[in-house]
């Protein structure tokens, strides 16, 4: 679990930027296309270093899947105020 959480330290800012530029469906499909091969390669690896590398790759994809629930609601558009109090 720890190795898959490491990308969560570095990637949220990049993912939030990409989520503002592209729609959620494309970002989720890209994240899944990174995560699924990483998990398959993780299950087929035969050394600890390969396990760690593929766990990091699958963690990058999992971090990208988090945009649907975690990062995307805090995008630039959702922070705009809709009412003008004054």
NORLIN-V880118 format. One record per residue. PSI is psi in whole degrees, -180 to 180 (NA if undefined). NEAR is the number of other ideal C-beta (glycine too) atoms within 12 Angstrom. Layout:
psi=(PSI	PSI)
near=(NEAR	NEAR)
This chain:
psi=(-37	-41	-31	-16	-14	-43	-21	-13	-38	-29	-18	-36	-42	-42	-39	-39	-46	-33	-30	-30	-34	165	166	-35	-46	-38	-39	-41	-39	-43	-41	-34	-16	-42	-45	-49	-33	-40	-37	-45	-35	-42	-21	-1	156	12	160	-38	-37	-38	-46	-45	-45	-26	-37	-42	-45	-30	-34	-42	-39	-36	-38	-32	-22	-14	-27	-29	-34	-55	-38	-36	-18	29	171	-39	-34	-11	-9	138	135	-17	152	102	143	NA)
near=(10	12	24	28	19	20	29	25	16	14	30	22	17	21	34	26	18	24	35	21	17	20	17	25	15	17	30	27	19	24	36	24	20	28	29	21	18	33	25	16	22	27	15	13	19	11	11	12	12	18	21	20	20	29	28	30	31	34	31	34	34	33	38	38	34	30	36	24	16	20	29	30	16	20	23	14	15	14	12	10	9	8	6	6	5	4)
